[in-house]
Amino acid sequence: MPKLAIMLFIWSALTLAEPVKLVTGPDYAPYTDPSLPEGGLAAALVKKVMKQARLPYELEWRPWSNGYSSTLKGAYTGTFPYMSTPERRKLFNYSDPLFVLEIRVFALEGSHLDGTKLETLAGKRYCHPLGWAYLKQIEIMIKKGLLHPIRPYDMSACIRLLAEDKADFIITDQKQGKESIANLAKKLPQIPVPVGGIIETITLHLITPINHPKAREFLMQFNQALQEVHQQQ
């Protein structure tokens, strides 16, 4: 093989083997946080899937809103874990589900709040981190002025505000909420608890921008490997 052809072949192979750039965010225990073992359950699963797919990758940690917007602009092939919303569906393609979550209200004991009974939430201070999606019924209440939203950068801040009686409730996955509260318990004046019933069952996904040139092919490979990993568990 001529020397030039060999060099072109090597260059092509290296180009195909360029790492897939992924990003996730902190303070979402037990799913993602750089301080957790393997970066949390979602990070560990994505790493396992990428290994199964034999795809080289780079994983970065950024604030949620920053990682989301950077992915949308093409700086990353994908970001995770995200729930599905109509707005995001216009901008991103979704992987098969990574996890199934049970969403509940967390508040202080004796609050008598229940996300399945929206009238109990009316007029209350709702803490919701920047970059997190609203549940549809909660978004409608905010637009009608029935809730007073508080928007810190992460869930830990929301939990502290709730414990200090500077917010009335948060909404999150049952497992995520309990784990995050347990991690902060020694620093909290009061311990928030899940109240009322399960509002909704949702799924978390890896998402890729619709306009990213390599995203569709990557998502096909990712979903195949994800299915194989789930079958092995």
PLY file of the C-alpha trace (Angstrom):
ply
format ascii 1.0
element vertex 233
property float x
property float y
property float z
element edge 232
property int vertex1
property int vertex2
end_header
0.00 0.00 0.00
1.46 3.42 -0.92
2.62 5.55 1.99
-0.01 8.26 1.35
-2.81 5.68 1.34
-1.53 4.22 4.63
-1.49 7.69 6.22
-5.04 8.39 4.98
-6.23 5.05 6.35
-4.68 5.78 9.77
-6.17 9.29 9.79
-9.63 7.92 8.92
-9.41 5.31 11.71
-8.42 7.94 14.24
-11.27 10.19 13.10
-13.80 7.39 13.53
-12.36 6.65 16.97
-12.72 10.22 18.25
-14.23 10.11 21.74
-17.95 10.81 22.08
-18.28 13.90 24.27
-20.93 13.54 26.99
-21.87 15.84 29.85
-23.88 15.49 33.04
-24.48 17.58 36.15
-23.84 17.44 39.92
-26.00 17.17 43.02
-28.50 14.64 41.74
-27.83 11.75 44.09
-28.02 8.84 43.68
-27.97 9.31 39.89
-25.22 11.84 39.17
-22.63 13.63 41.27
-18.82 13.51 40.93
-18.46 12.70 44.64
-20.55 9.51 44.36
-19.04 6.09 43.56
-18.59 5.98 39.76
-20.32 9.35 39.61
-23.72 7.96 40.61
-26.11 5.33 39.26
-26.81 7.08 35.93
-23.16 7.87 35.27
-22.20 4.29 36.11
-24.87 2.93 33.76
-23.84 5.21 30.88
-20.19 4.23 31.35
-21.18 0.56 31.25
-23.24 1.12 28.09
-20.41 2.96 26.35
-18.06 0.10 27.20
-20.60 -2.41 25.90
-20.90 -0.41 22.66
-17.08 -0.21 22.45
-17.30 3.52 21.96
-14.52 5.77 23.29
-15.95 8.71 25.23
-15.22 11.69 27.44
-17.55 12.56 30.32
-17.58 16.09 31.75
-19.40 17.61 34.72
-21.05 21.00 34.27
-23.88 22.89 36.01
-27.17 21.51 34.65
-28.31 24.57 32.70
-24.81 25.07 31.28
-24.41 21.44 30.18
-27.88 21.45 28.63
-27.32 24.62 26.60
-23.81 23.54 25.57
-25.16 20.22 24.32
-27.87 22.02 22.36
-25.16 24.18 20.73
-23.22 21.06 19.66
-20.38 21.08 22.19
-21.45 17.60 23.36
-23.04 14.67 21.56
-25.32 13.95 24.50
-26.28 14.74 28.07
-28.11 12.82 30.81
-30.26 12.01 32.73
-33.31 13.97 31.57
-37.05 13.44 31.69
-39.13 13.95 28.56
-41.02 17.20 28.00
-42.82 18.52 24.89
-40.35 21.42 24.68
-37.29 19.16 24.82
-38.78 16.76 22.28
-38.61 19.57 19.71
-34.86 19.91 20.27
-33.55 16.49 21.30
-33.84 12.80 20.50
-34.19 10.49 23.49
-32.51 7.22 24.33
-34.48 4.28 25.63
-35.21 4.68 29.38
-32.27 4.57 31.78
-34.43 4.53 34.93
-38.08 4.67 35.98
-38.81 7.19 38.76
-41.65 7.76 41.20
-42.20 11.50 41.69
-43.42 12.87 45.04
-43.68 16.07 47.03
-41.19 16.53 49.89
-42.05 18.91 52.71
-41.78 19.26 56.50
-43.81 16.89 58.64
-47.31 18.15 59.34
-47.51 20.21 56.15
-50.49 18.21 54.80
-49.27 18.76 51.22
-49.98 16.21 48.51
-48.99 16.50 44.84
-51.95 14.33 43.86
-54.21 17.05 45.33
-53.04 20.25 43.66
-55.26 22.46 45.81
-53.00 21.67 48.80
-50.05 23.25 46.97
-51.77 26.50 45.97
-50.15 29.63 47.36
-47.05 27.76 48.52
-43.34 28.45 47.90
-42.04 25.85 45.47
-38.26 25.32 45.23
-37.11 24.03 41.85
-33.44 24.02 40.70
-32.38 25.82 37.53
-32.14 23.45 34.57
-34.73 21.03 35.95
-37.98 20.51 34.02
-41.36 21.28 35.57
-44.12 18.70 35.73
-46.86 19.90 33.40
-49.49 20.46 36.08
-46.99 22.40 38.22
-45.97 24.57 35.26
-49.64 25.42 34.66
-50.04 26.44 38.31
-46.97 28.71 38.09
-48.26 30.39 34.92
-51.57 31.04 36.70
-49.72 32.59 39.65
-50.84 29.86 42.04
-47.29 29.01 43.18
-44.31 31.10 44.23
-41.23 29.55 42.52
-37.75 29.71 44.04
-34.91 28.85 41.62
-31.50 28.07 43.18
-28.75 26.28 41.28
-29.15 22.81 42.77
-31.35 20.50 44.81
-29.14 20.73 47.91
-29.97 24.44 48.12
-33.68 23.63 47.82
-33.46 21.06 50.61
-31.70 23.57 52.88
-34.31 26.25 52.15
-37.07 23.77 52.90
-35.43 22.68 56.16
-35.03 26.34 57.18
-38.72 27.02 56.41
-37.78 29.38 53.56
-39.61 27.17 51.04
-42.71 25.00 51.44
-42.03 22.03 49.19
-39.89 20.42 46.52
-40.83 17.80 43.93
-38.43 15.04 42.96
-37.96 11.31 42.56
-38.59 9.43 45.80
-35.16 7.75 45.77
-33.31 10.92 44.78
-35.03 13.02 47.42
-34.41 10.59 50.26
-30.74 10.15 49.32
-30.05 13.86 48.99
-31.76 14.60 52.31
-29.81 11.82 54.03
-26.53 13.29 52.73
-27.40 16.68 54.25
-29.22 15.49 57.39
-26.50 16.45 59.91
-26.57 20.06 58.68
-30.34 20.50 58.60
-32.43 22.04 61.41
-35.45 19.95 60.27
-35.69 16.88 58.06
-37.99 17.06 55.00
-39.98 13.92 54.28
-42.04 12.59 51.33
-45.69 13.56 51.76
-48.84 12.51 49.95
-49.02 10.02 47.11
-46.99 9.44 43.96
-47.72 12.29 41.54
-46.35 10.67 38.41
-44.07 7.90 37.18
-41.50 9.17 34.70
-38.42 7.88 32.89
-34.91 9.31 32.66
-32.98 9.31 29.38
-29.78 10.30 27.64
-30.63 13.01 25.09
-28.89 14.10 21.87
-29.53 17.27 19.82
-31.67 16.70 16.75
-29.32 18.83 14.62
-26.06 17.14 15.74
-24.54 15.38 12.67
-23.41 12.25 14.54
-26.12 12.05 17.20
-28.63 9.79 15.44
-26.04 7.10 14.64
-24.65 7.34 18.16
-28.11 6.98 19.71
-28.77 3.81 17.72
-25.52 2.29 19.01
-26.25 3.47 22.54
-29.76 1.98 22.61
-28.52 -1.37 21.35
-25.83 -1.50 24.02
-28.28 -0.29 26.69
-30.63 -3.15 25.85
-27.75 -5.62 26.13
-26.69 -4.20 29.50
-30.26 -4.39 30.86
-30.48 -8.03 29.71
-27.29 -8.83 31.61
-28.64 -7.43 34.90
0 1
1 2
2 3
3 4
4 5
5 6
6 7
7 8
8 9
9 10
10 11
11 12
12 13
13 14
14 15
15 16
16 17
17 18
18 19
19 20
20 21
21 22
22 23
23 24
24 25
25 26
26 27
27 28
28 29
29 30
30 31
31 32
32 33
33 34
34 35
35 36
36 37
37 38
38 39
39 40
40 41
41 42
42 43
43 44
44 45
45 46
46 47
47 48
48 49
49 50
50 51
51 52
52 53
53 54
54 55
55 56
56 57
57 58
58 59
59 60
60 61
61 62
62 63
63 64
64 65
65 66
66 67
67 68
68 69
69 70
70 71
71 72
72 73
73 74
74 75
75 76
76 77
77 78
78 79
79 80
80 81
81 82
82 83
83 84
84 85
85 86
86 87
87 88
88 89
89 90
90 91
91 92
92 93
93 94
94 95
95 96
96 97
97 98
98 99
99 100
100 101
101 102
102 103
103 104
104 105
105 106
106 107
107 108
108 109
109 110
110 111
111 112
112 113
113 114
114 115
115 116
116 117
117 118
118 119
119 120
120 121
121 122
122 123
123 124
124 125
125 126
126 127
127 128
128 129
129 130
130 131
131 132
132 133
133 134
134 135
135 136
136 137
137 138
138 139
139 140
140 141
141 142
142 143
143 144
144 145
145 146
146 147
147 148
148 149
149 150
150 151
151 152
152 153
153 154
154 155
155 156
156 157
157 158
158 159
159 160
160 161
161 162
162 163
163 164
164 165
165 166
166 167
167 168
168 169
169 170
170 171
171 172
172 173
173 174
174 175
175 176
176 177
177 178
178 179
179 180
180 181
181 182
182 183
183 184
184 185
185 186
186 187
187 188
188 189
189 190
190 191
191 192
192 193
193 194
194 195
195 196
196 197
197 198
198 199
199 200
200 201
201 202
202 203
203 204
204 205
205 206
206 207
207 208
208 209
209 210
210 211
211 212
212 213
213 214
214 215
215 216
216 217
217 218
218 219
219 220
220 221
221 222
222 223
223 224
224 225
225 226
226 227
227 228
228 229
229 230
230 231
231 232
